[in-house]
C-alpha cells in the first residue's frame, strides 16, 4: 500500500468534506485515512490505482487538487 496526502482547494465546510470522502470511498483500491477541509490522506493499492487517478476522482467531485505528498 502506498500513502498520499492531497492538498485540496475549494473545500469550505462539512458538506465538502463529506463529498470528497464519499468520492474517495468509491474509488477502487483506496482506503480513506482522513479528510478535512483542505486535505485528504489515503492509502491505496498501486496495482488498482495511482495518485493521478485519485486526484482526478477529487477533481470530478468538484474540487481542485493543488499538491500531492
C-alpha positions in Angstrom: 0.0 0.0 0.0 1.1 3.5 -0.9 0.1 6.5 1.1 -0.6 10.0 -0.2 -1.9 13.3 1.1 -3.7 15.7 -1.3 -3.9 19.4 -0.7 -7.4 20.4 -2.0 -8.8 23.8 -3.0 -12.5 24.7 -2.8 -13.4 22.8 0.4 -15.0 25.2 2.9 -17.5 23.2 5.0 -18.5 19.8 6.4 -20.5 19.1 3.2 -17.3 19.5 1.2 -15.5 17.0 3.5 -18.4 14.5 3.1 -18.4 14.9 -0.7 -14.7 14.3 -1.0 -14.8 11.4 1.5 -17.7 9.7 -0.4 -16.0 10.1 -3.8 -12.8 8.6 -2.4 -14.6 5.7 -0.7 -16.0 4.7 -4.1 -12.6 4.7 -5.8 -11.2 1.1 -6.3 -8.2 0.2 -4.2 -8.4 3.3 -2.0 -8.7 3.4 1.8 -9.5 6.8 3.2 -7.5 7.6 6.3 -8.6 11.2 6.9 -10.5 14.0 5.1 -10.5 17.6 6.4 -11.2 21.0 4.9 -8.3 21.4 2.5 -6.8 17.9 2.5 -7.3 14.2 2.2 -5.0 11.4 3.2 -5.5 8.0 1.7 -3.7 4.6 1.4 -4.0 2.9 -2.0 -3.1 -0.3 -3.7 -0.7 0.6 -6.6 -2.0 -2.4 -8.6 -5.5 -0.9 -8.5 -5.0 2.8 -8.9 -2.5 5.7 -8.9 -2.2 9.1 -7.2 -3.1 10.8 -10.5 -6.3 8.7 -10.8 -7.2 9.6 -7.2 -6.6 13.3 -7.9 -9.0 13.0 -10.8 -11.6 11.5 -8.5 -11.3 14.5 -6.3 -11.4 16.9 -9.3 -14.5 15.1 -10.6 -16.2 15.7 -7.2 -15.8 19.4 -7.9 -12.6 20.3 -6.0 -9.1 21.1 -7.2 -6.0 19.1 -6.1 -3.2 21.7 -5.6 -0.5 19.3 -4.4 0.2 15.7 -3.6 2.6 14.5 -1.0 
